[in-house]
Amino acid sequence: MHLSTDQPRPVSRHWRFTGWLLAAVWLFFLNVPLATALHQPQPWRRVLGVAALIAFSVGYVLLFQWARGLRESLRPIPVPRARAGLLLLLAVGLASIPGTDGDWLATLVYVAAAAVFLLPSREALASVAVCAVTPLVASWLVPAWEAENTIVFAVLLASFAMFGVSRLAQRNSELRAAQQEIRRLAVAEERARAARDLHDILGHSLTVVAIKAELAGRLIEVDRERAAIEIAEVEGLARAALADVRQTVGAYREVTLAGELAGARSALAAAGIAAELPAEVPALPGEWDRLFGWAVREGVTNVVRHSGARNCTVRVGRDRVEVSDDGRGPSTPDDDAGHGLVGLRERARRLDAAVTVGRRPDGTGFLLRVHAPVAAR
């Protein structure tokens, strides 16, 4: 049995490369301002335009990858840093104007797309609106810059596409968070199951070992031969308990009703409690046979440990199993504080069976009943 807490899995090299590629491939559309910069007659304009476009491209890719990494690690994007990154990106695009003239407006497509990916919905919508209006206003303020209707369309189209990408990234992040929570809960459930099984196994076995050891201690002065037999049985029970623990850890342990009835007979005899057990058990499906076996184990363990009873009765039918005694009974009408009864209720719940704990119908002793709502067959 391997129990561990799951940490977020590192992103593979393949997906890391894919992320860089997805961010960089759209930079192809900067070819128009780049061509304008390269054809500038003045060298300083060429250098400034090309350098600004390269810086803009690198900044856009790094900004996109930064946000993508946060989403993959299930962390929120810091809005102040995102705003600062977008403003810096816009400033670099503006710095390219001497080398790109009016073609710098193409950088607004990337600013709008980045805003959709980085900012909350309202701020992103406002940023897209500003980027879409800017080409129209710029052509009115600077007559040399022709109205770039294609830029307006590209801003809207890129923003819409990035909206789909951001929603997909958000859903993937939520899915990964849900998967991690499911894995965490599975580990917790497995730990609870292991603790429950070990309690049920060792609680019963060690109770019988303690009773037999106490009996052997009383007999050693009056009947050494009988004491030796009891000590041998203690050794056998201890070895069996150790084997049960190993099998449980290996998830191979099997509980059967017939086996638990045989163990109950031995445990009750060692405790000096008269036992009334069924000579035969009905043929039951495997899951019901195991559930009834656990019920007998838990019921008899409680009788031996806590009841102070002189008689114990176990009755088995196709739809129920009952363990009762004539002892002091439970301290409350529905005393299920013990770990064993909690575990029994969990097992019964998986089969829609009911567990009843209380006094016998005559108001005395103790009664544990596991009842199937529909006859097990």
Contacts in CASP RR format, 6 or more apart in sequence:
PFRMAT RR
TARGET T0000
AUTHOR 0000-0000-0000
METHOD contacts of the structure
MODEL  1
MHLSTDQPRPVSRHWRFTGWLLAAVWLFFLNVPLATALHQPQPWRRVLGV
AALIAFSVGYVLLFQWARGLRESLRPIPVPRARAGLLLLLAVGLASIPGT
DGDWLATLVYVAAAAVFLLPSREALASVAVCAVTPLVASWLVPAWEAENT
IVFAVLLASFAMFGVSRLAQRNSELRAAQQEIRRLAVAEERARAARDLHD
ILGHSLTVVAIKAELAGRLIEVDRERAAIEIAEVEGLARAALADVRQTVG
AYREVTLAGELAGARSALAAAGIAAELPAEVPALPGEWDRLFGWAVREGV
TNVVRHSGARNCTVRVGRDRVEVSDDGRGPSTPDDDAGHGLVGLRERARR
LDAAVTVGRRPDGTGFLLRVHAPVAAR
1 190 0 8 1.000
1 194 0 8 1.000
1 249 0 8 1.000
1 250 0 8 1.000
1 251 0 8 1.000
3 187 0 8 1.000
3 190 0 8 1.000
3 191 0 8 1.000
3 194 0 8 1.000
4 187 0 8 1.000
5 184 0 8 1.000
5 187 0 8 1.000
6 180 0 8 1.000
6 183 0 8 1.000
6 184 0 8 1.000
6 187 0 8 1.000
8 73 0 8 1.000
8 74 0 8 1.000
8 176 0 8 1.000
8 180 0 8 1.000
11 69 0 8 1.000
11 72 0 8 1.000
19 65 0 8 1.000
19 68 0 8 1.000
20 61 0 8 1.000
20 65 0 8 1.000
23 60 0 8 1.000
23 61 0 8 1.000
23 64 0 8 1.000
23 65 0 8 1.000
23 68 0 8 1.000
24 57 0 8 1.000
24 61 0 8 1.000
26 110 0 8 1.000
26 113 0 8 1.000
26 158 0 8 1.000
27 57 0 8 1.000
27 60 0 8 1.000
27 61 0 8 1.000
27 110 0 8 1.000
29 106 0 8 1.000
29 109 0 8 1.000
29 154 0 8 1.000
30 53 0 8 1.000
30 56 0 8 1.000
30 57 0 8 1.000
30 106 0 8 1.000
30 107 0 8 1.000
32 103 0 8 1.000
32 106 0 8 1.000
33 49 0 8 1.000
33 53 0 8 1.000
33 96 0 8 1.000
33 100 0 8 1.000
33 102 0 8 1.000
33 103 0 8 1.000
33 104 0 8 1.000
33 106 0 8 1.000
33 107 0 8 1.000
34 50 0 8 1.000
34 53 0 8 1.000
34 100 0 8 1.000
36 99 0 8 1.000
36 100 0 8 1.000
36 101 0 8 1.000
36 102 0 8 1.000
36 103 0 8 1.000
37 45 0 8 1.000
37 46 0 8 1.000
37 48 0 8 1.000
37 49 0 8 1.000
37 50 0 8 1.000
37 53 0 8 1.000
37 96 0 8 1.000
37 99 0 8 1.000
37 100 0 8 1.000
38 46 0 8 1.000
38 50 0 8 1.000
40 46 0 8 1.000
40 49 0 8 1.000
40 99 0 8 1.000
44 98 0 8 1.000
45 98 0 8 1.000
45 99 0 8 1.000
46 99 0 8 1.000
48 95 0 8 1.000
48 96 0 8 1.000
48 98 0 8 1.000
48 99 0 8 1.000
49 96 0 8 1.000
49 98 0 8 1.000
49 99 0 8 1.000
49 100 0 8 1.000
52 92 0 8 1.000
52 93 0 8 1.000
52 95 0 8 1.000
52 96 0 8 1.000
52 99 0 8 1.000
52 100 0 8 1.000
53 93 0 8 1.000
53 96 0 8 1.000
53 100 0 8 1.000
55 92 0 8 1.000
56 89 0 8 1.000
56 92 0 8 1.000
56 93 0 8 1.000
56 96 0 8 1.000
56 107 0 8 1.000
56 110 0 8 1.000
59 88 0 8 1.000
59 89 0 8 1.000
59 92 0 8 1.000
60 89 0 8 1.000
60 110 0 8 1.000
60 114 0 8 1.000
63 85 0 8 1.000
63 86 0 8 1.000
63 89 0 8 1.000
63 114 0 8 1.000
63 118 0 8 1.000
64 114 0 8 1.000
64 117 0 8 1.000
67 77 0 8 1.000
67 82 0 8 1.000
67 117 0 8 1.000
67 118 0 8 1.000
68 169 0 8 1.000
70 76 0 8 1.000
70 77 0 8 1.000
71 77 0 8 1.000
71 169 0 8 1.000
71 170 0 8 1.000
71 172 0 8 1.000
71 173 0 8 1.000
72 173 0 8 1.000
72 176 0 8 1.000
74 173 0 8 1.000
74 176 0 8 1.000
74 177 0 8 1.000
74 180 0 8 1.000
77 118 0 8 1.000
79 119 0 8 1.000
79 120 0 8 1.000
79 123 0 8 1.000
82 118 0 8 1.000
82 119 0 8 1.000
83 119 0 8 1.000
83 123 0 8 1.000
86 111 0 8 1.000
86 114 0 8 1.000
86 115 0 8 1.000
86 118 0 8 1.000
86 119 0 8 1.000
86 127 0 8 1.000
89 107 0 8 1.000
89 110 0 8 1.000
89 111 0 8 1.000
89 114 0 8 1.000
90 107 0 8 1.000
90 111 0 8 1.000
92 107 0 8 1.000
93 104 0 8 1.000
93 107 0 8 1.000
94 104 0 8 1.000
96 104 0 8 1.000
96 107 0 8 1.000
97 104 0 8 1.000
101 144 0 8 1.000
101 145 0 8 1.000
102 138 0 8 1.000
102 142 0 8 1.000
102 144 0 8 1.000
102 145 0 8 1.000
102 148 0 8 1.000
105 134 0 8 1.000
105 135 0 8 1.000
105 138 0 8 1.000
105 145 0 8 1.000
105 148 0 8 1.000
105 151 0 8 1.000
106 151 0 8 1.000
106 154 0 8 1.000
108 131 0 8 1.000
108 134 0 8 1.000
108 135 0 8 1.000
108 151 0 8 1.000
108 155 0 8 1.000
109 131 0 8 1.000
109 151 0 8 1.000
109 154 0 8 1.000
109 155 0 8 1.000
109 158 0 8 1.000
110 158 0 8 1.000
111 127 0 8 1.000
111 131 0 8 1.000
112 127 0 8 1.000
112 128 0 8 1.000
112 131 0 8 1.000
112 132 0 8 1.000
112 155 0 8 1.000
112 158 0 8 1.000
112 159 0 8 1.000
112 162 0 8 1.000
113 158 0 8 1.000
113 159 0 8 1.000
113 161 0 8 1.000
113 162 0 8 1.000
114 162 0 8 1.000
115 123 0 8 1.000
115 124 0 8 1.000
115 127 0 8 1.000
115 128 0 8 1.000
115 131 0 8 1.000
115 159 0 8 1.000
116 124 0 8 1.000
116 127 0 8 1.000
116 128 0 8 1.000
116 159 0 8 1.000
116 162 0 8 1.000
116 163 0 8 1.000
116 166 0 8 1.000
117 162 0 8 1.000
117 165 0 8 1.000
117 166 0 8 1.000
117 169 0 8 1.000
118 124 0 8 1.000
119 127 0 8 1.000
124 159 0 8 1.000
128 155 0 8 1.000
128 156 0 8 1.000
128 159 0 8 1.000
131 155 0 8 1.000
131 159 0 8 1.000
132 152 0 8 1.000
132 155 0 8 1.000
132 156 0 8 1.000
135 147 0 8 1.000
135 148 0 8 1.000
135 149 0 8 1.000
135 151 0 8 1.000
135 152 0 8 1.000
135 155 0 8 1.000
136 147 0 8 1.000
136 152 0 8 1.000
138 145 0 8 1.000
139 145 0 8 1.000
139 146 0 8 1.000
139 147 0 8 1.000
139 148 0 8 1.000
194 248 0 8 1.000
194 249 0 8 1.000
195 339 0 8 1.000
196 339 0 8 1.000
196 340 0 8 1.000
196 342 0 8 1.000
196 343 0 8 1.000
196 346 0 8 1.000
197 248 0 8 1.000
197 253 0 8 1.000
198 245 0 8 1.000
198 248 0 8 1.000
199 339 0 8 1.000
199 340 0 8 1.000
200 294 0 8 1.000
200 297 0 8 1.000
200 298 0 8 1.000
200 340 0 8 1.000
200 343 0 8 1.000
201 241 0 8 1.000
201 244 0 8 1.000
201 245 0 8 1.000
201 248 0 8 1.000
201 253 0 8 1.000
202 241 0 8 1.000
202 245 0 8 1.000
203 301 0 8 1.000
204 267 0 8 1.000
204 297 0 8 1.000
204 298 0 8 1.000
204 300 0 8 1.000
204 301 0 8 1.000
205 237 0 8 1.000
205 238 0 8 1.000
205 240 0 8 1.000
205 241 0 8 1.000
205 244 0 8 1.000
206 241 0 8 1.000
207 267 0 8 1.000
207 301 0 8 1.000
207 304 0 8 1.000
207 305 0 8 1.000
208 237 0 8 1.000
208 263 0 8 1.000
208 266 0 8 1.000
208 267 0 8 1.000
208 270 0 8 1.000
208 304 0 8 1.000
209 234 0 8 1.000
209 237 0 8 1.000
209 238 0 8 1.000
209 241 0 8 1.000
211 267 0 8 1.000
211 270 0 8 1.000
211 271 0 8 1.000
211 304 0 8 1.000
212 230 0 8 1.000
212 231 0 8 1.000
212 233 0 8 1.000
212 234 0 8 1.000
212 237 0 8 1.000
212 270 0 8 1.000
213 230 0 8 1.000
213 231 0 8 1.000
213 234 0 8 1.000
215 230 0 8 1.000
215 270 0 8 1.000
216 227 0 8 1.000
216 230 0 8 1.000
216 231 0 8 1.000
216 234 0 8 1.000
217 227 0 8 1.000
219 226 0 8 1.000
219 227 0 8 1.000
219 230 0 8 1.000
220 227 0 8 1.000
230 270 0 8 1.000
233 266 0 8 1.000
233 270 0 8 1.000
244 253 0 8 1.000
247 253 0 8 1.000
254 290 0 8 1.000
255 290 0 8 1.000
255 293 0 8 1.000
255 294 0 8 1.000
255 297 0 8 1.000
256 289 0 8 1.000
256 290 0 8 1.000
256 293 0 8 1.000
257 281 0 8 1.000
257 284 0 8 1.000
257 289 0 8 1.000
257 290 0 8 1.000
257 292 0 8 1.000
257 293 0 8 1.000
257 296 0 8 1.000
257 316 0 8 1.000
257 321 0 8 1.000
258 281 0 8 1.000
259 293 0 8 1.000
260 293 0 8 1.000
260 294 0 8 1.000
260 296 0 8 1.000
260 297 0 8 1.000
260 300 0 8 1.000
261 277 0 8 1.000
261 278 0 8 1.000
261 281 0 8 1.000
261 293 0 8 1.000
261 296 0 8 1.000
261 314 0 8 1.000
261 316 0 8 1.000
263 300 0 8 1.000
264 275 0 8 1.000
264 277 0 8 1.000
264 296 0 8 1.000
264 297 0 8 1.000
264 300 0 8 1.000
264 314 0 8 1.000
265 275 0 8 1.000
265 277 0 8 1.000
267 300 0 8 1.000
267 301 0 8 1.000
267 304 0 8 1.000
268 274 0 8 1.000
268 275 0 8 1.000
268 300 0 8 1.000
268 303 0 8 1.000
268 304 0 8 1.000
268 312 0 8 1.000
269 275 0 8 1.000
271 304 0 8 1.000
273 303 0 8 1.000
273 304 0 8 1.000
273 309 0 8 1.000
273 310 0 8 1.000
273 311 0 8 1.000
273 312 0 8 1.000
273 325 0 8 1.000
274 310 0 8 1.000
274 311 0 8 1.000
274 312 0 8 1.000
275 311 0 8 1.000
275 312 0 8 1.000
275 313 0 8 1.000
275 314 0 8 1.000
276 311 0 8 1.000
276 312 0 8 1.000
276 313 0 8 1.000
276 314 0 8 1.000
277 314 0 8 1.000
278 314 0 8 1.000
278 315 0 8 1.000
278 316 0 8 1.000
281 316 0 8 1.000
282 316 0 8 1.000
282 317 0 8 1.000
282 318 0 8 1.000
284 292 0 8 1.000
284 318 0 8 1.000
284 376 0 8 1.000
285 376 0 8 1.000
285 377 0 8 1.000
287 351 0 8 1.000
288 351 0 8 1.000
288 372 0 8 1.000
288 376 0 8 1.000
290 347 0 8 1.000
291 347 0 8 1.000
291 348 0 8 1.000
291 351 0 8 1.000
291 353 0 8 1.000
291 370 0 8 1.000
292 316 0 8 1.000
292 321 0 8 1.000
292 370 0 8 1.000
293 321 0 8 1.000
294 344 0 8 1.000
294 347 0 8 1.000
295 321 0 8 1.000
295 323 0 8 1.000
295 344 0 8 1.000
295 355 0 8 1.000
295 368 0 8 1.000
295 370 0 8 1.000
296 314 0 8 1.000
296 321 0 8 1.000
296 323 0 8 1.000
298 340 0 8 1.000
298 341 0 8 1.000
298 344 0 8 1.000
298 368 0 8 1.000
299 323 0 8 1.000
299 368 0 8 1.000
300 312 0 8 1.000
300 314 0 8 1.000
300 323 0 8 1.000
302 341 0 8 1.000
302 366 0 8 1.000
302 368 0 8 1.000
303 309 0 8 1.000
303 312 0 8 1.000
303 323 0 8 1.000
303 325 0 8 1.000
303 366 0 8 1.000
306 328 0 8 1.000
307 325 0 8 1.000
307 327 0 8 1.000
307 328 0 8 1.000
307 329 0 8 1.000
307 365 0 8 1.000
307 366 0 8 1.000
308 325 0 8 1.000
308 327 0 8 1.000
308 328 0 8 1.000
309 325 0 8 1.000
309 326 0 8 1.000
309 327 0 8 1.000
309 328 0 8 1.000
309 365 0 8 1.000
309 366 0 8 1.000
310 326 0 8 1.000
310 327 0 8 1.000
311 325 0 8 1.000
311 326 0 8 1.000
312 323 0 8 1.000
312 324 0 8 1.000
312 325 0 8 1.000
313 322 0 8 1.000
313 323 0 8 1.000
313 324 0 8 1.000
313 325 0 8 1.000
314 321 0 8 1.000
314 322 0 8 1.000
314 323 0 8 1.000
315 321 0 8 1.000
315 322 0 8 1.000
315 324 0 8 1.000
316 322 0 8 1.000
318 375 0 8 1.000
318 376 0 8 1.000
318 377 0 8 1.000
319 371 0 8 1.000
319 372 0 8 1.000
319 374 0 8 1.000
319 375 0 8 1.000
319 376 0 8 1.000
320 369 0 8 1.000
320 370 0 8 1.000
320 371 0 8 1.000
320 372 0 8 1.000
321 369 0 8 1.000
321 370 0 8 1.000
322 367 0 8 1.000
322 368 0 8 1.000
322 369 0 8 1.000
323 367 0 8 1.000
323 368 0 8 1.000
323 369 0 8 1.000
324 360 0 8 1.000
324 365 0 8 1.000
324 366 0 8 1.000
324 367 0 8 1.000
324 368 0 8 1.000
325 365 0 8 1.000
325 366 0 8 1.000
326 364 0 8 1.000
326 365 0 8 1.000
327 364 0 8 1.000
327 365 0 8 1.000
327 366 0 8 1.000
328 365 0 8 1.000
328 366 0 8 1.000
329 358 0 8 1.000
329 359 0 8 1.000
329 364 0 8 1.000
329 365 0 8 1.000
329 366 0 8 1.000
330 357 0 8 1.000
330 358 0 8 1.000
330 359 0 8 1.000
330 366 0 8 1.000
333 358 0 8 1.000
333 359 0 8 1.000
334 357 0 8 1.000
334 358 0 8 1.000
335 341 0 8 1.000
335 357 0 8 1.000
335 358 0 8 1.000
336 342 0 8 1.000
336 345 0 8 1.000
336 355 0 8 1.000
336 357 0 8 1.000
341 355 0 8 1.000
341 357 0 8 1.000
341 368 0 8 1.000
344 355 0 8 1.000
344 370 0 8 1.000
345 355 0 8 1.000
348 354 0 8 1.000
348 355 0 8 1.000
348 370 0 8 1.000
351 372 0 8 1.000
352 372 0 8 1.000
352 373 0 8 1.000
353 370 0 8 1.000
353 371 0 8 1.000
353 372 0 8 1.000
353 373 0 8 1.000
354 370 0 8 1.000
354 371 0 8 1.000
354 373 0 8 1.000
355 368 0 8 1.000
355 369 0 8 1.000
355 370 0 8 1.000
356 367 0 8 1.000
356 368 0 8 1.000
356 369 0 8 1.000
356 370 0 8 1.000
356 371 0 8 1.000
357 367 0 8 1.000
357 368 0 8 1.000
358 366 0 8 1.000
358 367 0 8 1.000
358 368 0 8 1.000
359 365 0 8 1.000
359 366 0 8 1.000
359 367 0 8 1.000
360 366 0 8 1.000
360 367 0 8 1.000
361 367 0 8 1.000
END
